[in-house]
Amino acid sequence: MAELKISQGQALAERDQARAEAADLRASRDQLIAERDELKAQLAVTQQEVAVLTKKLEDLQAKASATGSIRAPSGKPPRSPAQTKKTRR
């Protein structure tokens, strides 16, 4: 009889531990789902930003090819021939 009570007590303890672990796993799952949803939202915003920037780039490239003008890639304005001659001595 005493052995049965010990086994029953052990079984109840194991059940309680399993329930606690299941609750922890559910909490972890819910946290991961929330993080995933946040990342999906950030991804959607980033994709929209990329689309807008791509459109702007295409428009600028089309404008440059239509006018025949191309800017210096360094971000500095191109020098006029007069300025170039002044710096060469």
C-alpha atoms as an extended CHARMM CRD file, in Angstrom:
* protein
*
        89  EXT
         1         1  MET       CA              0.0000000000        0.0000000000        0.0000000000  PROA      1               0.0000000000
         2         2  ALA       CA              2.7910000000        2.4090000000        0.8640000000  PROA      2               0.0000000000
         3         3  GLU       CA              4.4700000000        1.5550000000       -2.4220000000  PROA      3               0.0000000000
         4         4  LEU       CA              1.2910000000        2.4610000000       -4.3030000000  PROA      4               0.0000000000
         5         5  LYS       CA              1.1190000000        5.8630000000       -2.5720000000  PROA      5               0.0000000000
         6         6  ILE       CA              4.7430000000        6.5900000000       -3.4900000000  PROA      6               0.0000000000
         7         7  SER       CA              4.0870000000        5.6310000000       -7.1190000000  PROA      7               0.0000000000
         8         8  GLN       CA              0.9440000000        7.7300000000       -7.1680000000  PROA      8               0.0000000000
         9         9  GLY       CA              2.7720000000       10.6980000000       -5.6370000000  PROA      9               0.0000000000
        10        10  GLN       CA              5.6010000000       10.3290000000       -8.1360000000  PROA      10              0.0000000000
        11        11  ALA       CA              3.1210000000       10.1470000000      -11.0050000000  PROA      11              0.0000000000
        12        12  LEU       CA              1.3720000000       13.3010000000       -9.8010000000  PROA      12              0.0000000000
        13        13  ALA       CA              4.7000000000       15.1090000000       -9.4890000000  PROA      13              0.0000000000
        14        14  GLU       CA              5.6950000000       14.0550000000      -13.0040000000  PROA      14              0.0000000000
        15        15  ARG       CA              2.3030000000       15.1760000000      -14.3210000000  PROA      15              0.0000000000
        16        16  ASP       CA              2.6920000000       18.5750000000      -12.6400000000  PROA      16              0.0000000000
        17        17  GLN       CA              6.1950000000       18.9400000000      -14.0700000000  PROA      17              0.0000000000
        18        18  ALA       CA              4.9490000000       18.0230000000      -17.5570000000  PROA      18              0.0000000000
        19        19  ARG       CA              2.1510000000       20.5790000000      -17.2540000000  PROA      19              0.0000000000
        20        20  ALA       CA              4.6280000000       23.2660000000      -16.2050000000  PROA      20              0.0000000000
        21        21  GLU       CA              6.9170000000       22.4120000000      -19.1240000000  PROA      21              0.0000000000
        22        22  ALA       CA              3.9520000000       22.5190000000      -21.5070000000  PROA      22              0.0000000000
        23        23  ALA       CA              2.9840000000       25.9510000000      -20.1740000000  PROA      23              0.0000000000
        24        24  ASP       CA              6.5780000000       27.1710000000      -20.6880000000  PROA      24              0.0000000000
        25        25  LEU       CA              6.5740000000       25.8050000000      -24.2320000000  PROA      25              0.0000000000
        26        26  ARG       CA              3.2750000000       27.5500000000      -25.0020000000  PROA      26              0.0000000000
        27        27  ALA       CA              4.6760000000       30.8380000000      -23.6860000000  PROA      27              0.0000000000
        28        28  SER       CA              7.8230000000       30.4130000000      -25.8050000000  PROA      28              0.0000000000
        29        29  ARG       CA              5.7120000000       29.6000000000      -28.8580000000  PROA      29              0.0000000000
        30        30  ASP       CA              3.5520000000       32.6830000000      -28.3190000000  PROA      30              0.0000000000
        31        31  GLN       CA              6.6810000000       34.8590000000      -27.9810000000  PROA      31              0.0000000000
        32        32  LEU       CA              8.1570000000       33.4210000000      -31.1750000000  PROA      32              0.0000000000
        33        33  ILE       CA              4.9040000000       33.9820000000      -33.0530000000  PROA      33              0.0000000000
        34        34  ALA       CA              4.8150000000       37.6050000000      -31.8980000000  PROA      34              0.0000000000
        35        35  GLU       CA              8.4430000000       38.1170000000      -32.9960000000  PROA      35              0.0000000000
        36        36  ARG       CA              7.7180000000       36.4760000000      -36.3600000000  PROA      36              0.0000000000
        37        37  ASP       CA              4.7200000000       38.7390000000      -36.9240000000  PROA      37              0.0000000000
        38        38  GLU       CA              6.7930000000       41.8240000000      -36.0720000000  PROA      38              0.0000000000
        39        39  LEU       CA              9.5230000000       40.7530000000      -38.4750000000  PROA      39              0.0000000000
        40        40  LYS       CA              6.9640000000       40.1420000000      -41.2210000000  PROA      40              0.0000000000
        41        41  ALA       CA              5.6520000000       43.6760000000      -40.7230000000  PROA      41              0.0000000000
        42        42  GLN       CA              9.1870000000       45.1040000000      -40.8490000000  PROA      42              0.0000000000
        43        43  LEU       CA              9.8810000000       43.1030000000      -44.0020000000  PROA      43              0.0000000000
        44        44  ALA       CA              6.7580000000       44.4790000000      -45.6860000000  PROA      44              0.0000000000
        45        45  VAL       CA              7.7910000000       48.0520000000      -44.8690000000  PROA      45              0.0000000000
        46        46  THR       CA             11.3270000000       47.4330000000      -46.1200000000  PROA      46              0.0000000000
        47        47  GLN       CA             10.0400000000       45.9030000000      -49.3500000000  PROA      47              0.0000000000
        48        48  GLN       CA              7.8750000000       48.9740000000      -49.9280000000  PROA      48              0.0000000000
        49        49  GLU       CA             10.8800000000       51.2390000000      -49.3160000000  PROA      49              0.0000000000
        50        50  VAL       CA             12.9590000000       49.2330000000      -51.7840000000  PROA      50              0.0000000000
        51        51  ALA       CA             10.1990000000       49.4880000000      -54.3710000000  PROA      51              0.0000000000
        52        52  VAL       CA             10.0070000000       53.2700000000      -53.9520000000  PROA      52              0.0000000000
        53        53  LEU       CA             13.7950000000       53.6520000000      -54.1830000000  PROA      53              0.0000000000
        54        54  THR       CA             13.9490000000       51.3650000000      -57.2260000000  PROA      54              0.0000000000
        55        55  LYS       CA             11.2920000000       53.4560000000      -58.9550000000  PROA      55              0.0000000000
        56        56  LYS       CA             13.1700000000       56.6740000000      -58.1480000000  PROA      56              0.0000000000
        57        57  LEU       CA             16.4060000000       55.1820000000      -59.4760000000  PROA      57              0.0000000000
        58        58  GLU       CA             14.7250000000       54.0390000000      -62.6860000000  PROA      58              0.0000000000
        59        59  ASP       CA             13.1590000000       57.4810000000      -63.1530000000  PROA      59              0.0000000000
        60        60  LEU       CA             16.5080000000       59.2050000000      -62.6210000000  PROA      60              0.0000000000
        61        61  GLN       CA             18.2760000000       56.8250000000      -64.9920000000  PROA      61              0.0000000000
        62        62  ALA       CA             15.6100000000       57.3830000000      -67.6280000000  PROA      62              0.0000000000
        63        63  LYS       CA             15.9030000000       61.1430000000      -67.1980000000  PROA      63              0.0000000000
        64        64  ALA       CA             19.7020000000       60.9910000000      -67.4370000000  PROA      64              0.0000000000
        65        65  SER       CA             19.6230000000       58.8990000000      -70.5930000000  PROA      65              0.0000000000
        66        66  ALA       CA             16.9880000000       61.1630000000      -72.1430000000  PROA      66              0.0000000000
        67        67  THR       CA             18.9940000000       64.3240000000      -71.4650000000  PROA      67              0.0000000000
        68        68  GLY       CA             22.3780000000       62.7090000000      -72.0150000000  PROA      68              0.0000000000
        69        69  SER       CA             23.5990000000       63.9370000000      -68.6580000000  PROA      69              0.0000000000
        70        70  ILE       CA             25.4530000000       61.7790000000      -66.2170000000  PROA      70              0.0000000000
        71        71  ARG       CA             26.7240000000       62.9520000000      -62.8510000000  PROA      71              0.0000000000
        72        72  ALA       CA             30.0710000000       62.1200000000      -61.3610000000  PROA      72              0.0000000000
        73        73  PRO       CA             29.7390000000       59.1140000000      -59.0770000000  PROA      73              0.0000000000
        74        74  SER       CA             31.8280000000       60.7030000000      -56.2970000000  PROA      74              0.0000000000
        75        75  GLY       CA             29.0510000000       63.1440000000      -55.5060000000  PROA      75              0.0000000000
        76        76  LYS       CA             31.2810000000       66.0940000000      -56.3900000000  PROA      76              0.0000000000
        77        77  PRO       CA             30.0760000000       68.3200000000      -59.2030000000  PROA      77              0.0000000000
        78        78  PRO       CA             32.0800000000       67.9550000000      -62.4120000000  PROA      78              0.0000000000
        79        79  ARG       CA             34.6740000000       70.6470000000      -63.0690000000  PROA      79              0.0000000000
        80        80  SER       CA             34.3210000000       72.9960000000      -65.9440000000  PROA      80              0.0000000000
        81        81  PRO       CA             37.1780000000       73.0900000000      -68.4730000000  PROA      81              0.0000000000
        82        82  ALA       CA             38.2260000000       76.4950000000      -67.1070000000  PROA      82              0.0000000000
        83        83  GLN       CA             38.5670000000       75.0900000000      -63.5870000000  PROA      83              0.0000000000
        84        84  THR       CA             40.5120000000       72.1150000000      -64.8520000000  PROA      84              0.0000000000
        85        85  LYS       CA             43.0150000000       74.3500000000      -66.6620000000  PROA      85              0.0000000000
        86        86  LYS       CA             43.5810000000       76.4420000000      -63.5240000000  PROA      86              0.0000000000
        87        87  THR       CA             44.5950000000       73.4660000000      -61.4490000000  PROA      87              0.0000000000
        88        88  ARG       CA             47.0430000000       72.1350000000      -64.0570000000  PROA      88              0.0000000000
        89        89  ARG       CA             50.3250000000       74.0420000000      -63.9310000000  PROA      89              0.0000000000
